[in-house]
Amino acid sequence: MTKKQFSANQISSILKEFDNGRSIEELVRSYGISRATLYNWRK
């Protein structure tokens, strides 16, 4: 499995989607990231 790298702009966009009400499961599935990665980005 290859490691994806997201730019700061992409991370910001993903976190905005989460803040706007999109579920964690939807984000994890659509972007191919783990729940742990999403939580770490939120810190």
Secondary structure by P-SEA (a helix, b strand, c coil): cbbbbbcaaaaaaaaaaaaacccaaaaaaaacccaaaaaaaac
